[in-house]
Amino acid sequence: MTRCFPHCINIATQTVLDELKTNPFDPVIETAKDPSELPHLTRYATALEADPVGKMRDLVTTCRSSGSRRRELQAVIADGNQSGRWSREEGREIREVQLLRDCKTRWSSTFLLIDRALMLYPVSRTFMPIHTILTCKLSGCQGLHPVT
């Protein structure tokens, strides 16, 4: 059976993401060319162990599951653009877009999910504290509590 190149890339990407989620230390530490890199790579592997892509998927699912959250995200972006906040803090306006879901059968969707989340990261500092449930999704807390 012959597969198209994007399909092969998608399979490889999903395999790497699964491996980094279950065993981030071996593949990351093995990339060290110099012992001085080990502390940085250890911190990187520890961050990967927290499954940042999985947490982003949870965040997107939670945010997109409510029409009011989607509208409020748009309002926060628009308000920041209108007040000049994003221009002052980020040096640019932020496009009024939504977070994107990924789909295992779309070969670039995980990249697009991460890219959009990074684009909207400045907005999250305003939007997230308003929504305790979203903050809990990211931090992995067990119960709901106000964000202070």
Backbone torsions as a table, in degrees:
resi	resn	phi	psi	omega
1	MET	NA	128.3	179.5
2	THR	-97.7	133.8	178.3
3	ARG	-113.9	151.5	178.8
4	CYS	-75.4	157.1	-177.0
5	PHE	-57.6	-48.1	178.6
6	PRO	-58.4	-35.7	178.7
7	HIS	-64.5	-42.7	177.7
8	CYS	-63.1	-41.8	177.4
9	ILE	-62.1	-42.0	178.9
10	ASN	-61.3	-45.5	179.1
11	ILE	-61.7	-44.4	179.0
12	ALA	-63.2	-43.2	179.6
13	THR	-62.5	-46.3	179.5
14	GLN	-62.8	-37.8	178.6
15	THR	-65.2	-45.7	178.9
16	VAL	-63.0	-44.7	179.2
17	LEU	-61.7	-41.9	177.6
18	ASP	-63.8	-42.4	179.9
19	GLU	-65.3	-43.4	179.7
20	LEU	-65.8	-29.0	178.0
21	LYS	-72.8	-39.9	-175.6
22	THR	-89.0	-28.9	-177.5
23	ASN	-148.4	75.6	-175.2
24	PRO	-76.0	-23.5	-170.6
25	PHE	-72.8	-49.5	-175.5
26	ASP	-58.3	-53.8	-177.7
27	PRO	-65.7	-32.8	-178.4
28	VAL	-75.0	-47.6	-177.7
29	ILE	-64.6	-33.4	179.9
30	GLU	-64.6	-16.9	179.9
31	THR	-80.2	-7.8	-178.0
32	ALA	-64.8	125.9	176.2
33	LYS	-98.0	-18.4	-176.4
34	ASP	-141.2	138.2	-180.0
35	PRO	-57.9	-23.4	179.3
36	SER	-68.5	-17.8	179.1
37	GLU	-80.6	-16.1	-173.5
38	LEU	-58.5	-43.6	179.0
39	PRO	-60.2	-42.3	178.8
40	HIS	-64.8	-45.3	-179.1
41	LEU	-66.7	-33.8	177.0
42	THR	-65.6	-42.4	176.4
43	ARG	-62.9	-40.1	178.8
44	TYR	-63.8	-44.8	179.4
45	ALA	-64.6	-38.4	177.4
46	THR	-62.9	-40.8	177.3
47	ALA	-64.0	-40.6	178.6
48	LEU	-65.8	-32.2	179.9
49	GLU	-62.3	-26.5	179.1
50	ALA	-76.2	-1.2	177.5
51	ASP	58.1	63.0	-178.1
52	PRO	-61.1	-33.9	179.4
53	VAL	-68.7	-41.9	177.4
54	GLY	-62.4	-40.5	178.4
55	LYS	-66.7	-36.7	178.1
56	MET	-66.7	-39.5	176.4
57	ARG	-59.8	-44.2	178.4
58	ASP	-61.5	-43.1	179.8
59	LEU	-61.6	-46.9	-179.1
60	VAL	-62.4	-45.1	179.7
61	THR	-60.1	-45.6	-179.5
62	THR	-65.1	-44.1	-177.8
63	CYS	-67.1	-41.1	-176.3
64	ARG	-80.8	-11.2	-178.0
65	SER	-77.2	-6.7	-178.5
66	SER	-127.4	124.5	177.2
67	GLY	-61.1	-36.9	-179.6
68	SER	-68.0	-36.4	176.9
69	ARG	-66.0	-41.6	178.7
70	ARG	-61.9	-44.4	179.1
71	ARG	-65.2	-40.3	-179.5
72	GLU	-66.6	-37.6	176.1
73	LEU	-59.7	-45.1	177.8
74	GLN	-60.8	-40.3	-179.8
75	ALA	-66.1	-39.9	178.9
76	VAL	-64.4	-42.7	178.3
77	ILE	-62.8	-48.8	-178.2
78	ALA	-62.1	-42.9	179.4
79	ASP	-62.3	-42.6	178.3
80	GLY	-64.5	-37.6	176.9
81	ASN	-68.0	-44.2	-177.6
82	GLN	-66.8	-40.4	-178.5
83	SER	-79.5	-10.8	-178.1
84	GLY	84.1	6.3	-177.5
85	ARG	-60.0	-47.9	-177.0
86	TRP	-67.0	-35.3	177.7
87	SER	-64.5	-41.9	179.3
88	ARG	-68.5	-46.0	-174.0
89	GLU	-82.3	-36.8	-173.1
90	GLU	-111.8	-10.8	-177.9
91	GLY	77.6	12.6	-179.0
92	ARG	-161.8	158.3	169.2
93	GLU	-78.8	157.4	178.7
94	ILE	-108.0	130.1	179.5
95	ARG	-62.1	143.2	179.1
96	GLU	-83.3	88.2	-178.1
97	VAL	-130.8	169.6	178.2
98	GLN	-103.0	162.8	170.7
99	LEU	-65.7	150.9	-177.5
100	LEU	-110.5	142.9	172.1
101	ARG	-85.6	157.6	170.9
102	ASP	-107.8	166.3	-177.7
103	CYS	-142.5	126.8	-175.3
104	LYS	-59.1	-23.9	-178.5
105	THR	-88.8	-7.8	176.1
106	ARG	-101.6	115.5	-167.0
107	TRP	-65.1	-25.7	-179.1
108	SER	-105.3	4.6	-171.0
109	SER	-69.4	-31.8	177.5
110	THR	-67.8	-41.7	175.1
111	PHE	-59.2	-45.1	-179.1
112	LEU	-64.9	-37.7	176.7
113	LEU	-59.7	-49.1	-178.2
114	ILE	-67.1	-43.6	-179.5
115	ASP	-60.1	-44.6	179.8
116	ARG	-67.3	-39.8	178.6
117	ALA	-62.6	-40.5	177.6
118	LEU	-66.6	-38.5	178.5
119	MET	-62.4	-38.5	-177.2
120	LEU	-92.2	3.0	-178.0
121	TYR	-53.7	-44.8	179.3
122	PRO	-57.6	-34.5	179.6
123	VAL	-67.1	-33.0	-176.3
124	SER	-62.1	-29.2	179.3
125	ARG	-65.2	-26.5	175.7
126	THR	-91.2	-43.3	-173.1
127	PHE	-74.7	-43.3	-173.0
128	MET	-62.6	-46.0	-178.9
129	PRO	-59.9	-23.4	178.9
130	ILE	-70.7	-29.5	-173.2
131	HIS	-115.3	96.2	-178.1
132	THR	-56.8	-40.7	-176.7
133	ILE	-62.0	-35.8	178.6
134	LEU	-69.2	-40.3	178.7
135	THR	-63.9	-38.8	177.9
136	CYS	-65.6	-38.5	178.3
137	LYS	-59.3	-42.3	-177.9
138	LEU	-74.3	-38.8	-176.2
139	SER	-86.2	-12.4	178.9
140	GLY	78.3	20.3	-178.7
141	CYS	-67.6	155.5	-176.7
142	GLN	-86.2	-33.8	-178.5
143	GLY	-124.2	170.9	177.7
144	LEU	-87.9	136.8	173.8
145	HIS	-149.7	154.9	-179.2
146	PRO	-65.5	146.2	177.2
147	VAL	-86.6	127.4	179.3
148	THR	-111.9	NA	NA
